[in-house]
Amino acid sequence: METANEVPADLRAIAAFLSLDENPTTIVTHLTRDEQNSERDWQVVYSNPAFQKLQDFARQLEDIRHALNRSLPIDQPLIALHGEVLHGGSWQARVSEDYCIVIAKARVEQVPAPVKDGISHTSKATDLDWIQSDRPDLSPWNKFFRGYDWASTSLGPMSSWSEVLRLYVLSMMSNPQPRLLVWGEDMALIYNEQVVPLLGAKHPSCLGQNVKHAFAESWSEIVPVVEAGYGGEVKSVNCFPLPILRHGFLEECYFGFTALPVVDRDGRSCGMLSELTESTTLVTAERRRYTMNQLGTQLNKLNDLAELWPVVLAQMNAAELDVPYAILYTVKTEVTESVASETTSMDSRAALPKHAQLVGTVGLSGDHPGVPDSFPLSDTKAEGRDIWQACNDAWSSGEMLVLSSENGTLPPELAIAVPNRGFGDQVKIATISPIKAMAGSEPLAILVWGLNPRSIFGGEYQVFRTVFIDILAKAAALIQLPHEQQRAQKIAEDVNHALAQQLRLTTLKAERSEARFKRLADVSPTGMFLFDASGLPLYANEQCLEMLKITEAEYLAIRDSDGLAERVHEEDVDEYREVWTTMTERKMPITAEFRLRPSLQVNKQDGTESDTWLSVTAFPEIESDGTVSSMQGWLTDISHRKFNEKLLAQRLEDALENKRQTENFMDMHSHEIRNPLSAILQSADSIETLLSSIELPLHDENMVVPTHVGEDIMDAVQTIILCAQHQKRIVDDILTLSKLDASLLVMSPDKVQVPSLVTKALKMYEAEIGRAGIDAQLCIEPTYDELDVNWVVLDSSRLLQVIINLLTNSIKFTQYSEERKIKICIGASYQKPTGKHHGISFIEPQQIRTSRSPVQEWPGGEDLYLQFAVYDTGRGLSEDEMKLLFQRFRQASPKTYKQYGGSGLGLYISRELCELQGGQIGVSCGNGKTVFTFFVKAKRWVPSEEEDIAALPVPVRYASASSSPVVYSKGGSTTLNDEADQLGTPREENGNMIENFHPRQQPFARQQSFGAANQMPVFYTSQVKARKDSTENGQKALHVLIVEDNLINQKVMSQQLRRAGCTVHVANHGIECLNFLESSTYCSSTTPLSVVLLDLEMPEMDGLTCIREIRRREAAGSIISHVPVIAVTANARSEQINNAIEAGMDQVVTKPFRIPELVPQMERLVAEVGG
């Protein structure tokens, strides 16, 4: 006999339940009956333990088979035994599908259970009872069920439940099918986990409560079944309507169930067990299938559209539950008399206005406020919530539209309950479906369908609605097709007849015209083409195909306008499409130029490659109705013309750029040469004035000059030397640049001691270093001594030129810094330096120049690389500024020239000279210092055998006075003689040697600039009595403000003007000039001022900006009278002078000039302004 786990899978839950039942029960099934056998044969599938304990077990099974055959006639189905008491009255049957469950009706004597160790085996069944004792392996549902508050229900706590109740609950919870148990007089409801989805929101509040409250909405239909179960009857119900509140609304549901009575130990009814099966889908699908069958049957009989719509409405009216209401409109075309003939084409009818006309309604009256009789239809989207606006949207889109009261799209007039339809509930969703006879055609009708309020719109319901609409559309197509075919055939016959007549007349003309056109196109030097309105090519001559670089087959394979767009250059595609739009939509002729992609042609003049340019001229052919029928035009190859235009534009641009660079070059170097020349002339005048003032005979060999006069003369001489050196640098740069451009620069090698050469450069600029108060150092790196470098062979003049360029740059940019230091480092190596030692990367050589040398091969021994680094504490450089360095006529920024001057050639020439000597140059900036590093290739000098080595100088560093290290101090300069002094400082442990250059204290100190932080500006004002008092001539002394950023020019001009009897004030730039004016008599103050000498090129604020601000303040009244201003500038071009006058200058004086000539001019200007 099989156990509960060995029975078929669909009986395991029942077997598990019966294994706990004390009533003897067995499950049997009947085998296929032999036609010759008059009785069924029964097979036992399962017997519970209580049955197996019966005395005479085999006889009981035979009695059951006999009772089954006596109780069930041979022609009756098995279900007829359900709930019946079998023949003999000892057994009762329950039927589940193909199985019969036979339960003992009366007490049957059982075999006593065997006893082992004093304990009956039947007591082990309590081990499965999780109701009385908790188990760790319970499912989540069983845990929930066990923890439920049963004490608050009529059932009481679980510990008080009877054994029968526990057995039924345990069996029900293990059943995989939905099961309900109604227990006791209070009809308390208990259910398993599979019932929860059917109850929806009622779970878990209905658990343990009266079943009437759980199914209150359908209690009247349920109560007979419950009462039958309590009465001991077995009752089966199929497709029982049981609405359930789930998915947020009261849903139409149907269930099939079998009600089994529950009997206690005394044989009394104590409840009902219900086996549930939901059959909602079966019921609704069958109902809707019937509706569609009826619709299909009726539609097959129709032959006219006018008969179709009433039939549809009638079938929808019969579907009371699934169609609460419906509204049907037909689409009418407003055909006027002029187009009402039979030959009116479908295209012309499609363009006519249309409107929707009401055919009928279902569930709604014809005068319902939400159902208009008719309304116009248009392609534009309607705004609003009325039903006609929604119908218009569905008609224009051709797609179903869903309206819902939840999102506000369903008009309130249609969100209603229709009596006796749709369960009498309010409709919440409606659909609007356009009815199309054929795909792509315009809708014939519009159907508004209110949906079943108790059904979800999805799944089977949506399929029903879709199939319903499809059946309707196909019926309309079948009805309409013959009429359209007849009409189309008549139109075709008329057209064919007319065309046949015209064809005979025009064929000959067309053939002649085509022949003439082809002859003309073949000999034409231009390309000719013809397209239809859609972009399909019709014709192209050979010249056109050749210009487009396309074969005739490829040309004719083009399907639309984008076919040619693929051959147009990417940058011209948008313009090509715009031209096409102009012809097809704007219907205008065009002229345009395009490049082909990416075909290139070689220019025959210079062999370079250029784009293929085509010029197109085309126009559209317009029909009488305004439509474009074709487009024709001509192509011309203009590649050579475009190439010549491009070449001409490039040459013009080059010429303009050369002109601009030439003008900038002339302006820059004119300014740089004139500026020091003015200081030279004024210093010479100063010397002449000083010598004249002492009134000593110049021919006296023992003439004694007063100390103060001698100091002034020496100061003027130093100024002249300094300015002459500056001019020499400018001229040398120009000469070197000219030689570089002409490849005439000659490298002349000679033997030299490199430290001596660097010291020479420092000595040359001793005066400038001293004036700027810069601390200069020479550093000999350990690598130089490790290689024992002494005399080397290289071009010392070119090396010195590079060192001077970098040194003067450092002086120029360091003199305005708070910390003023310059250090030059010298190193050597056998390998090519990388720059990492000084933290830089050398720039790559621009071009390879061949150096010219008077000798074939430089004399000397092994090759060496000499590396130089110039450190300074100047203002530093940004990344963008460093990118501009080493380029011709380029400085770090536009402000560099204004503030520091220079030609922009120094670093460019330095780069070229380094590369000519086999080296490179680079720059780095950071941590408050800038370093320029370069290296050159040299050879170690080896004396020849003819030379007397003993006659060579002893290799003592800086042996000559000209190259000896100099220590600058306030008292002047001294030359060190011993070795320790030559090195400047003792040798450090790491081998570095430092040479310190301390500038002496000069008589002139640069005054404080107005740009200094946290300090008030200081103006140097001299009240020294002039050697020639102008008051002797009865003239009033001039009070002059010199605004000049060049300290040398500022100093020399101040001295000369003071000697001319003027009271002098100085300022470094335009901002200090404006601040001084505020403290003068021009702004109601006490400091007198007669005239202003204003330079143009200055930092902070230039002269032109300053004079404009002065004149603006005069106009505003903050300066009470006109201030005489003379521009003093080295910019001598007429345009520059005119710009200065237009900006507001009274006069312009160009450098160089002499003070004796300037003073009368100032006096005249003051007199004119004062008068």
C-alpha positions, 0 to 999 in steps of 0.5 A: 500500500502506498504511503502519502508521499508515494501517491500521485502528485495531485493527491498528496495534499489530500493524502497528507490530510487523510493520514491524520484523520481517525476515520478509515478512508481509502482512495480508489480509481476505476480502470478502463472497462472491458466491453465484455465486462458488465462491472467496473474494476477499481484500483486502490490508490491510497489507504490512510493508517486508520483504514489499514488498522481495520480487522479483515483488511482485504475483506473491507476492500472487497466490500467497498468495490462491491458497494461502488459497483452497486451504487454507480450504474455502468452508464453514469459518470463518476461524479454521480457518486459525489456525496452519496452513501454507498450501498450497505450504508457503511461508506460515503463517497467524495469525488475529486476529478478521476478519484473517489474518496471512500470514508467510513460512515459508521464505526468500524472495528480497528486492530489495536495498535502495537505497543512497544515500550509502553507507547503507542505508535499512533501517538507519534502523529502529534509530532506534525502538529505545529499548532500545539507546539512551535516548530523551527522549520515553519513557512512564513505563512504558517508563522503568520498564522500561528502568531495571529491574535486568535484570542480576539476571535470566536475561535479563542486561542489556538491552545483551546482548539479541538482536535478535529479543528486542528486536523482540518486546519493542518490539512488545509494549510498543507493543500496547494489549492485554495481552501476555506474552512467555516467553523462553529456557530459563529461561522468563523472564517479560516483559509490557507495562503492560496486564498489571500490573492482572492481576498485582496484588501480584505486580508487579514482583517477577515481571518477568524471573523464571521464569513458573512462580513468577509463576503458581505457584497455577495452573501445572499448568493453564498448563504445557501451553500454555507447552510447546505454544508452545515446541514451535512450536504455536499454541494458543488457550484460552478462559475459562481459570481463572487465580486471581490474588492481587489486591484483598487476596485470591486472586480467581477470574479467567478469561482467554482467550489465544492462545499464539504460538511465538517463532522466532529467525533460525535457525528454532528456538523460543526462547519464547512470546508470549501474547495475554491477554483477561480474561473473568472477568465473562463466565464468572461472569455466565453461571454465575449466569444459569444459576442464576437461570434454573433457580430461575425455572423451578422456582418457576413450578411451585409453589402453596404456600409449604411447597413453595417453601423446599426448591426454593430450598435445592436451587437454592442447593445446586447453585451450589457456587461462589457459595453456600458455605453458606446457612441458611433460616428461616421466620417463624412467628406464635404464634397461641393458640386464642383468636385462631386463628379464620379471621376473625383480622385481619392487624393483630391477627396482626401484634401477636402474638409471632413466632419464626424456625424453621429450614427447612434449610441448604446446606453446613452440617449441621443440628446445626452450632453456629452454626445454632440451630433456632429463636429469638424475634423482637422489634423491639428491637435485639439485642446480641451476635455470634450469628447469631440476634441478627443475624437479629433485627436484619435482621427488625426493620429489614426491610433486608439486613444484611452481616456481615464477619469483618474488622469482627467482625460475622460469628460465628466459627462461620460464618467457616469453609471449606466442603469442595467449596464456594466453592473450599474457602476460608474464608468472610469475608462473609455477608448476611442478607436478610429475604424479604418477599412484598409491600412494607411487609409483614412478612418471611416468611423470613430467608435467611443467605447465605455469599458466594464467598470469591474474588469481590468483593461488588459489581457483578455479584455483588451484582446476582446476589444481589439478583435472586435474592432478588427472584425468591424474594420475588415467587414468595412473593407470587404463592403467598400472594396468592390465600390472602390474598384469599380470607381477606380476602373472607370477613372483608369479607362477615361485616363487611358483613352485621353492619354492614348490620344495625346500620346499619338500627337506628342510622340513624334514631337518628343522624339525630334525634341529629344534628338536636338537636345541630345546633340546640344548636350553632347557638345556643351562644355558644361555639365547638364542634369535633370531631376524629378521633384523627389530627387530621382535622376532623369538625365545627365550629359557626359560632362556632368558625369565627368565633373561629378566623377561618377558613372552613368549606372551610379548616377541612375542608381540614385534614389533621392536628393541624399544620393548626391549629398554623399558626394558633396564635401562634409562642410558643404552638405548643409548648404547643398540641402538648403539649395535643394529645399530652395528649389523644391519648397520655395520654388526659386532658381539657385546659384551655388558653389560646392566642393566634392568629397573627398576627390582631389585634383592636382593643380597643374601649375605647382603640383599641389592638391586642392579641392574640386569646386563646382558651380551649379546653376539650376531652376525648378520646372513648375506645373500649372497647379503650382507643384514642382515637376522637375529640376534642371541646371548646369555644372561648371568646374571652377577648381582653377578659379578657386585655387587662384583666389585662394593663392591671391588671398594668401599672398595678400594676407602675407603681404599685409602681415609682412607690412604689419611686422615691418611697421612694428619692427620699425616702431619698436627699434626706432623707439629703442634707438631714440630713447637712449639717444635722447639721454646721450644728448642730454647728458652731453648737454649736462657736461657742457653746462657743468664745464661752462658753470665753473668758468675755468680755462679749458686749456689749462693742463692743471685745471681742477674741477670741483668735486660735485662737478666731477661727480656729475660729469662722471654720472653723465659719462656713465649714462652715455656709456650705458645708453651707447651699450643699449644702442649697440645691443639693438644694432647687433641684434638687427645685424645678427638677424640679418645674417641669420636670414641670409645664412651669412653668419660665420662661426669663428672658433678660438680658445677661451676660458669660459668663466673668464668670458662670463665674468667679462659679461658681468663686468660689461654690465657692472654699471647697470647691475649697480644701478638696479641694486642687484646681487649677482653670482657666478656658480661653477658646478662640480661637473666643470671641475670633475672634467678638468675643463680649462681652455676650450675651442668655440666661438666666444663672441657668439657665446658671449652674445647669448650670455649677454642677451640672457643677462640683460633680460634678467637685469631688466626683469629683476630690477623692479622686484623686491628681491633682486638676485641673478646667478649664472651657473656653468657646467660641463658633460660628455653627454648631451644635457637633458636639462633635468639638472635645472628642472627644464626641458629644452625646446626642439630645434626649429630648423637645421641651419648649416653653420659657416666656418672659415676652417674645415674642422675645428681644432682641439681634442675631445668633444664637450658640452658646456651648459649655462643656467641664468637664474633670476628673481624677476616677476616670472612667466606664466605657461602661456607667456613661455610658449611665446618666447624664442619666437621672432619679434615676440615677447612674453606679453603685450605689457612686456614691451611697455614696461621693460622695452626690448626688441623681441629679438634677443631670445630668438637670436639666442636660440638660433646661435645655440642651435648653430653651435650644436646646442639647445635652449629652454626656460622654466619658472617657479618658486619665485625664480626664473631660469634660462638654460642652454648648452653648446658643443665645444672641443677641449683645446690641445696645444700643437707640438709647435706651441710652447706649452710652458709659455701658456698662462698658468691655469689660474682662474681669471688670470687677467684683470679684465676677467677677474672676479669683482666684489661690489661695495658702497665704496666702489669695486676692487680686484681680488688677486689670490686664489681664494679671492678669485673664487669669491668664497671658499670651496664648499664640501660639495665642490660648488664655487660661488662668485658674488657681485655686490653692486655699489651704492649709486648716487641716484636711487630709484624713487618709490612707485605708486604701485608699491603695497601699503606705502604712500607714494614719494615724489622727488622734488628738487628746490636746488637753486639753478646755476642760471636763475631764470628770474634774472631775466624777469621770467617766472620759474617753471614748475615741471612734472616729468612723467617717465618710467626710464630712470636714466632719462628721468634722472638726466632730464631732471638735472638739466631742467633744474640747471635751467632754473626749473622746479622739477617733480617726477612720477614713474607712470600715469597713475602717479601723475594723476595723483600728483595733479590732485595735490597741485594748484589745478585741484585747489591745492598749494603745490604749483605746477606749470607744465607736464612732460608726459612719456607715452610708453609706461607701465601701470598707465601709459601716456595716452590713457593718462592724458585722456583721463586728465581731459575727462577730469577737466570736462567734469570740473575736478581739474579747475583749468587746462593743464599744459601737457607736452608728450615726450616720446621716441615714437616718431611716425606721423600717425603716432604723433597724430594719435597723441594730439587727438588724445589731448596732448598740447604738443609732442616732442620726439626723442632725441631732443635738447633741454635748451630747445625744450625750455623755450617751447614749454615757456611759450606753451605756458604763456599761451595757456595762461593768456 
